[in-house]
């Protein structure tokens, strides 16, 4: 796939759209998990939940890139 070609842009936009959908899903799950906590713990739960979601997504991305290199 040639860099900056139409298929390249299409693939990039599809990846961005999927990432936005997954981020929205994570936000809903974090909010539901933190809703019954006291206000001080809610903020910590939201921050650590977001950090954890980003970390898991980064690790999984590296894992997928590694798997794609296997013939």
Number of C-alpha atoms within 10 A of each C-alpha: 7 7 8 10 9 11 12 13 12 12 11 12 12 12 11 12 12 10 13 12 11 13 16 11 12 16 16 11 13 19 15 10 14 18 13 10 12 9 11 8 13 17 13 13 18 18 13 13 19 16 12 12 16 14 12 12 15 12 10 12 12 12 11 11 10 10 10 9 7 6 4
